[in-house]
Amino acid sequence: VQLQASGGGLVHTGGSLKLSCVLSGNVFSPYVMGWYRQAPGKQRELVATISSGITTTYGDSVKGRFTISRDNAKNTVYLQMNSLKPEDTAVYYCNRLRGGMPVSDWGQGTQVTVSS
């Protein structure tokens, strides 16, 4: 199983980006999927999750600004990020979760940089 995130870039404060993460292999739909991020010098943090039943959760810092979604037919999970802030600057990763913990090897991630 491989995870490939894409869609990052450089935006100004208040801008938007949509990230995508494709999971290769044939085991996607039963899993809870999550987006994580890691800023320089900080630990990786969980940003949002989505269950196979489309139940979503969000970290407090992104509630109301980010939206997670998934397309099981495409083995893809998305993260729509609006009203971006400089503190959203990080490398963003996705992963499968089991028991609230990531279970797959981390992919390359995608860099998001928000300028002030």
C-alpha positions in Angstrom: 0.0 0.0 0.0 1.3 3.4 -1.0 0.0 6.8 -0.2 0.7 9.8 -2.5 -0.4 13.2 -1.5 -0.5 16.1 -4.0 -2.0 19.6 -4.5 0.1 21.7 -2.2 1.7 25.0 -3.1 2.3 28.6 -2.0 -0.7 30.8 -1.3 -1.4 34.1 0.4 -3.3 34.4 3.7 -7.0 33.8 3.0 -6.4 31.6 0.0 -7.5 28.1 -0.8 -6.0 24.8 -1.8 -7.4 21.3 -2.4 -5.2 18.4 -1.5 -5.6 14.9 -2.9 -4.2 11.6 -1.6 -4.4 8.4 -3.6 -4.0 5.1 -1.9 -2.6 2.4 -4.2 -3.8 -1.2 -3.6 -7.2 -2.5 -3.2 -8.0 -1.8 0.5 -9.4 1.7 0.9 -13.1 1.8 1.5 -13.3 0.0 4.9 -10.7 2.3 6.5 -11.0 5.6 8.3 -8.8 8.0 6.4 -7.0 11.0 7.9 -5.0 14.0 7.0 -2.1 15.0 9.1 0.4 17.8 9.0 3.8 18.5 10.3 5.3 22.0 10.6 9.0 22.6 11.0 10.2 21.7 14.5 6.8 20.4 15.5 5.2 17.0 15.9 2.9 15.6 13.3 -0.7 16.4 14.1 -4.0 15.0 13.0 -6.0 17.5 11.1 -9.1 15.7 9.9 -10.6 12.2 9.6 -13.4 10.6 7.5 -14.9 7.2 8.1 -16.1 4.8 5.4 -19.6 6.0 6.4 -18.6 9.6 5.7 -18.5 10.7 9.4 -15.9 13.5 9.7 -13.9 15.0 12.5 -11.7 18.0 12.6 -9.0 19.5 14.7 -10.0 22.7 16.5 -7.5 24.8 14.6 -9.1 23.9 11.2 -12.8 23.6 12.1 -15.0 25.6 9.8 -12.1 26.2 7.3 -11.1 22.7 6.1 -13.4 20.0 4.6 -12.4 16.3 4.2 -14.0 14.1 1.7 -13.4 10.8 -0.1 -14.1 9.0 -3.3 -13.9 5.3 -2.7 -14.2 4.4 -6.4 -11.0 6.4 -6.9 -9.2 5.3 -3.7 -8.8 9.0 -3.0 -9.2 11.3 0.0 -9.4 15.1 -0.3 -8.8 18.1 1.9 -10.4 21.4 0.8 -8.6 24.1 2.7 -10.1 27.6 2.8 -9.2 30.8 4.6 -5.7 29.6 5.0 -3.4 31.1 7.6 0.4 31.2 8.0 0.1 28.7 10.8 -1.3 26.2 8.4 2.1 26.0 6.7 3.3 22.4 6.9 3.9 19.2 5.0 0.5 17.5 4.7 0.2 13.7 4.7 -2.7 11.2 4.6 -2.9 7.8 6.2 -5.3 5.0 7.0 -6.3 4.8 10.6 -7.2 1.9 12.8 -8.1 2.5 16.4 -7.3 6.1 15.9 -3.7 5.4 14.9 -2.0 5.6 11.4 -1.3 2.1 10.1 0.4 2.6 6.7 3.9 3.8 5.8 3.9 7.6 5.4 4.1 8.7 1.8 6.0 11.8 0.6 3.5 14.4 1.7 2.8 17.7 0.0 4.1 21.1 1.1 1.6 23.8 1.9 3.1 27.3 2.5 0.9 30.2 3.4 2.5 33.7 3.2 1.4 36.5 5.4 
